[in-house]
Amino acid sequence: MALTFARLKLRVLRNGFRGRPGKVLLFVLGLVGAVVYGGIAALLFAVALAADIPALTMLAPAFGGAALVLGWLFLPLVWFGIDESLEPGRFALLPLPKPVLVRGLLVAALLGVPAAATLLATSGLAIGAALRGGPGPGLVAAVGVALGLLLCVVLSRAVTSGFAQALRARKTRDLAAVLLAVLAASLGPIQLALTSGAQQVGADRLESVADVLGWTPLAAPYVVGVDALEGRWLSAAARLALTAVTILLLMSWWARSLESAMLGASGGAAVRTRVASGTPVARFFGRLRLPRTAYGALVARELKYWVRDVRRRASLITFAVIGVFLPVMTSLSDPPASGAVAQGLHGGTMVLVGALAGLGIANQFGYDGTAYAAHVVIGVPGRVELRARVVAYSWIIVPLLVMLAVLNAVLRGDLSVLPVMFGTLFTAYGTGLACATHVSVWAAYALPENQNPFAINTGSGMAKSLLAMAAWLGGMVLALPVLVLVLLGGSVGAALALPVGVAYGLAAVWLGLVTAGDVLDHRRPELLTAITPRN
């Protein structure tokens, strides 16, 4: 049965590439990147274990393995997403025992670029142990590598599935967003504290930390090769047992969350409905003071979706995580500066955050899926469509941007830099929106039809990453003129940053909407085909 799931995964992957050369190219680029970076990591791990340096032998697998597991835990939540081409809900009516379904989905999850890159990178541990100690330690390290890969995949699936179930309950979405934002704001100080502490303590302290990590599931499977090299066979067996028990517990949690997804349960209380009064149009607009036109209806629709759609809420949480992390990290890590250098640091940070904020609409049509067919049939003008979507998104994201700028200024202890920050922030936000709007029209991709907000179709993870990076980089490059004005203009540049930046950003958004809207008028059928999920 596991082989059947593997064949299904490969067939879905092949069908997803059929007639889509762009997607094939992005997948190949991602595969090449995985081979290159995975090979470099494997070489470093192999050298660390093969070299007769006690400190390096323990530090590399302990800290490297822990970082790898944490990457599998957090990156799907904030960036890449989870490949759920084999949607569990599609197996709800089949007489499949739950253990069989979980094992099959696990095998399908292992057939992907991230899993292959992880296996390639950690294989260096087995190679290094074999080169130094012979086939025995190499075999033990290989078992640890295999269990580590299973741990990473199962942990990622279980956490994202459980978090997606929580997000389906509206009462928990605000709490989840606040907790993630607080976590993100804490990452910068924690990172700086760890870096500072690592510089002050000696190698003995770091080895002690590595020893503790080695007895946690984060690093246990990756340090068993060190135990085997030093003849601690019982310790190696205990670490492998700890990893195996952790995998079984995570699989049990994953199985329970899968059952809830298949039954369509959200885990919350019964939903109470309210009987609204008034005409259907009045009920649709509610308290929104918008014109009763096609444009106003589109803005109201998008606002409702950004609040209610679990996928869009997840993307907002992603921006909150990264958007809070970047200013906090730079504010606490940059040395004190003044004059043009300080203004450049303030403006550069806001350019990063502003361009990042525009990425929320990079796949705005993918959220609609087949529902976009109604817009195609009606013939909504492209400029009106995009303008309404950008206005609705900005209605939600601009207050958050303002709070981030104020937070950055408070952390730096200088509120006088707010005009520079606001100017560069809204410049980059405007240029980021312009680039993301074009990406949403030219390079939209389908999302799976399930309730997991972190799910993506097979082969779309690297495509999503590359397209987002291209739009982010384009937004930052287009914002450079205002940043140069701040750097070279002195006090005059600082005074002009806010009006020039706002005007520049609005002009960029207007130009992006006009050009992308004209393209959308001619690409509606192709766009609908691109965002339609393929079973």
N, C-alpha and C positions, 0 to 999 in steps of 0.2 A: 504494500500500500504506500510506503514511503517513496518507492520508485515511481509510483503513479503520480504523486504530488510533484516529484522532481520533473517528470515529463510534462506535466501541466504547466509548471513554471517556465520551462524552456520554450514550450509552444506559445505561451502568452508573450514571452520576450520576443520571439521571432515574429509573431503577428503584429506586435507593437512597432517593430522596425519596418514592416513592409510598407513601401511607398513613402517613407519618411527619411530621405537621405540626411537631412539636417540632424535628426535625432540619432541616426547611426554615427555620424561624425562626432557628435558630442560624447556618445558612449565610448567610441574608440579613444578619444582624447582622455576621457576619464580613466579608461583602462590603462593607457600608457602612463598617465600620472601615477596610478596606483602601483604599477610595476616599478617605476623609477623610485618613488619615495619608499615603497615597501622594500625594495632591494637595498636602498641606503640604510634603512633601519635594521634590516637583517645583517648587513655587514657590521654595523656598530655593535649590535648584540653579540655577534659571533666573536668579534675582537675582545669585547669586555669579558666573556667567559673563557676564551682561549688564553688570554694574557694572564700571567701569574701575578696579578695585582689584587690582593685581598679586598681592599676597599672598593675598587672598581667592579670586581666580580659580584659583590652583593648589591651595590648601589644601583647599577644599571638595570638589572631585571626587576628590582623592587620598585623603584620610582618610575621606570619606564612602563612596567606592567600596570601599575596603579593609574598612571596617566592614560593609558590605553583604555582601561575599563571605564574610567570616568568620562572619557571622550565618547565611548559608545552610549553612556548614560545620558549625557547632556546635549550632544550635538544634534541628535534627531529631534529634540524638543525645540531647539533654537535655530536650526539652519536646514539640514538636509531632508528631514522627514523620514517616514518609514514606508518601505515598499510593501504594499498590501494588494498586489495584483490578484492574489488568491484570497478574495474577501471571505472571511469566515461565515458571514451570513448566507453565502450561496450554498453552503453545505448543511444548512439547518434542517432541510427536509430529507436529507439522505440518512440511511441507518448506519451512521458512523459512530462508533464509541468515542467518547471524549479523548481517551489516551491516544487512540489512533489519529484523530484529527490534530492533536497537538504535535505529535511526532511528525506527521506529514507537513504541517506548516513550518516546523523547525527545519526540516530538510530543505524545503523551498526557500526559507530565509537564508540558508547557508550558500545558496547558489546566487551570488551577487558579487559585485566589485568590492564593496567594503569588507565582506568576509574574506575574499581572496587576498586583498591587500593586508589584512590583519594576519592571516595565516603566513603570508610571505615574510612579513616583518618579524614575527615572533619565531619563525623557523630558524633564525640566526641563533637563538638560544640553544636549540638542539644541536646545531652544527658546531657551535663553540664548545659545548659540553663533550661532544664526541671527539673533537680534535684534541682536547686536553686530557680527557679521562678514558676514552675508549667507547665501545658500543654500549656498555651498561649505563653510564651516566647519560649518554646521548639518547638512549631509549626512554629513560625516565623523564628527561627534559621534553622529549617529543610527546609523551603522554600528557605532561603539563601544558604544553602548547595546545594540544587538541582540546583539553578541558577548558583552558582559558578562552579559546574561541567560542566554545559552547556557552560559557558564562557570559561573554560579551553579548552574543546574539540574544540569548534568553533574557538577560537583564534589560536590554534595550526594548525588546518586545513587551515584556511584562510591565515595565514602568510606563511606556507610552500608551499601552492599552488601558492600564488602570487610570492614568491621568486623563485620557480621552473620555473614559466613562464618567469621571468627576466633572469634566467640563460640560457634559451634556445636561447636567443639572444647573439651571440658571442661577440658583441660589448660591452656588459655590464658585461661579466664574469670577466674581469680584474679589473674593478672598484669595483665589488662586493667583490672580493677576498681582495683587498686593504682595503676596508671599514671594512670588518670583521676582518682582521688582526689588524687594528688600534683599533677596538673595543676590541678585545681580549687583546691587549697590555695595554689597559686602565683599564681592569677589576682588575688587581692586585693593582695598585695605588688607585683605587676607593675603593676596599675592605679594604685596609689598612687605608685609610683616614676615612672610615666609622667606622672601629673598633676603631681607635684612638679617633675619636670624641665621640663614644658611651661611652668610658671609662672616658672621661673628663667631659662630660655633665651629669647632674643628671637625675633622673627619670622623672622630670617634662618636660624636653626637649624631652625625648623619647616619652612621652605621647602626646606632641604636634605634633611630627612627625607622630605618630600613628593616631591622629585625622585627619591629612591631608590625609594620606593613606586611611583612612576610607571613604573619599569622592571621591576617585578615583575608577575606575573599578577593580583595582588590589585587593583591600581589602573590597570594599563595601559589597559584599554578605556575607562576613564572620563576620562582626561586627554588623549585624542587631540583633543578639541575645543579644548583650550587650545593644543596644538601648531598646529592649523589656524588659530586666531585670530592666532597670532604668526608665521605663515608657515613653520613648521618641518614641511614636508610629509613629508620623509624620516623624521623622528622619528615622525610620526603613522603612517606606513606600517609602520615597524619595530614599534611597539607593537601595531598590529593583527595583524601577523604573529606576534608573540610570543603574543598571546591565542589566535589560531587554532591554533597548534601545541600550546599547552597543552590546548585543548579536544579536539584529536584524540588526544593521549596519554591524557587522562582517559577518553575514549570507548573507547579500546582496553582500558584497565584495567577499565572497567565491563563491557565485552563478555566479558572472561575470567571475571569474577566471576559474570556471568549464566549462562555456560556451566556453571560448577560448580553453581550453584543448580538448573539444569534437569536436570543429571545426578544430583543428590542427593548430591554429594560434599561432604565436610566438610574435606577437606584434611589430615586427621590420619592417624595410623597405624591399623592394624587394632585393633578393639576386642576386648579379651580378656574373656571371660565367666567368671564363677565359679559353681560349683555349690554352692548353699546347702543347708544341712541343716536339718531341723526341719519342723514343720507349716507349711502356707501362712500361717496367721495369725501364727505366730512369725517367719517370714521377712519378712512384711509390716511388722511393728512393729520388727523388728531390735533395736537396743539402746535404743530409746525406752521409757522407763518411763511408759507411758500405760495407762489403763484399757482393757480389751478390750471396749469398748462402741462404739456408733455414733459417739459424740462423740470417743472416742480414735482411732477409725479415720479420722475426718475430719481431726483434727489431724495425724496421721501422714501422711496423703495430702497435705495442704497443705504440710507441711514438706518432703516429698520434691519437690513441684512447685516450691517457691521455690528449691530448690537446683539442680534439674535443668532446669526450663523456661527456654529462652533468653529468652523475653519477660519473664519475671519477673526474671531476672538483669539484664536491661537496665534495668528500672524501679528496681532496687536501685542500680545504677550511677548512674542519674539522680539519685537522692536523695543518694548519696555526693558527686556533683559539686556540687550546689547546697547541700547541707547543710554541707559543709566550707567552701565559698566564703563563705557569709553570715557565720558567726562570725569567720573570719579577717579578712574585710574590715572588719567593724565593730570588731573588737579593735584593729586597726592604724590605723584612721582616726579613732575617737572620741578627743577630747581627754581628758586626765586629769580625773577627776571623783571626788567623794566624797559620802558621805551618801546621801540619797534619790535624787539624780540618778544616781549610780553604780549603785544598785540598780535604778533604772528602766531604765538602759541594758542591764544584765545580763539583767534579766527580759524586756525587749522583744525582745532578740536571740533568747532561748530560745523565746519565744512564736512568733516567725517560723519557727524550725526545727521546733518541736514540731508545729505545725499542718501544716507541709509534710510531715512524716513520715507523717501519717495519710492522705495522698493515694495511698499505694501500693495501697490497696484500693478506690479510687474506681470502678474497673472490674474488680473481682475476678471477676465472673461472665463477663465478656468473654473472660478467659483460657481458661475451660472450653469455650466454644463449645457445640457440639451434645452434648458429653459431659455437660452439665448435665441432659440429658433423663433420665439414669438417676436423678438425685436427684428429679426430678419424678415419675417412675413409682413410686419407692419411697415418696415422701411424707416426706422428711426434714423435721422441724419447723424452721420458720424460725429460731427462737431458737437451736436447737442448731447449725444450719448456720452462722449468722453468728458465734456464740461460738467455734466451732472455728476458723473462718478468722481471726478477730481474734487468738486466742491463738497460733496458728501464726505469723502475721505478726509479732506482738510478740516472740515467742521469738527472732526474727532481728534485729529492728530496735531493740529496747530496748538491747542491749549497744552498738550503734553510737551511740545517743543519749547514753549515759553517756560514751563516749569523746569525743564532740563537746563535751559540757559541760566535761569535764576539760581538753580542749585549749583551749577558750575561756578558762577560768580561768587556765591556765598562761600563755597569751599576754598576758593582762591583768596577770599578776604578783600575783594575789591569790586564793589558794585559799579564803579565808574566805567568798567569795561563792558557793561551790558549793551550799549549802542553798537559796539564792534561785534559783540557776540550775536546780537539779533540780526545785524546786517549780513554777516557771513552765513548765519544759520538759514535765513530765509532765501538767500541767494542759492545756496546749495540745495535747499528743499525744492525751489523752483526748477533748477536744472535737473535735479534727480527725478522730479515728476515728469519732465519733458522726455528724458531718456526712458523711464519706466513705461510711459504711455506708448512709445514706439515699440518697446519690447513686448508689451501686452497685445499689440496688434499683429506684429510680425512673427513672434515666437511664442504664442500661447500653447499650452499643453493641457491635456485632460487630467482631471483628478478622479480617483476612484469614487464610485457611488456607495460610500459607506459612512458611518458615523464617527470614524476615527479622524480627528482634525490633523493628525500628523501623517496620514497615509498619502503615498504617491504611487503612481503606476511604475511598473518595471522599467528600468533604464532611465527614469526621469530624475533620479537624485542628482547625478552629475550634471545633467542638463540644467536643472534648476539652479545648481550652484554656479555654473559658468555664466548663465544668463544674468543672474543676480549680480555677480561680480562685474560683468561688463557694464551693466546699467549703473552700478555704484561708482565704478571708475569713471565712466562718462560724465556722470553728474559732478564729480569732484573736479575733473579737468575743465569742464565748462564754467565752474565757479572760480577758477583761478584769477580772472581779471579783477574781481572785487578783492580777493585776498591779496593780490599784488598792490592794489590801491592802499590797503590797510598797512602793508609792510613798508612801502616806500613813501607814502603820503604824509607820514608824521601826524601831527595834530590835525592837519586839514583832512587827511585820509580817515582818521578816526571819526571826525565830525561828519564826514560824508558817507561813512560806512552804512549807516542805517537807511537813509533815503535812497542812496544809490543801490544798496543791496536789495531792498524791497522792490524797487523799480526794475532792476535787472532780473530778479526772480519772477516777477509777474510777466515780464516780456518773454522770458524763457518758457513759462507755462503756456502763454498765449500762442507762441510759435509752435510749441509741441502739439497743442490741441488742434491747431489749424492743419498742420501737415499730417499728423496721425489721423485726424478725422477724415481728411480727404482719402487717405489710404484705406481707412475702414469702410468707406462707402463702396470701394471696389473689391474688398476682400471679405465681405460678409460670409459667402458660402465656404471659402477656404478656412476662415476662422471658426465657423460652426463645425466643420469637419475636424479641425485640430483639437477642439475642446470636447468633442463627443467621445465618451469612454468606449473602448473596444473590449468586448467580453472575450 
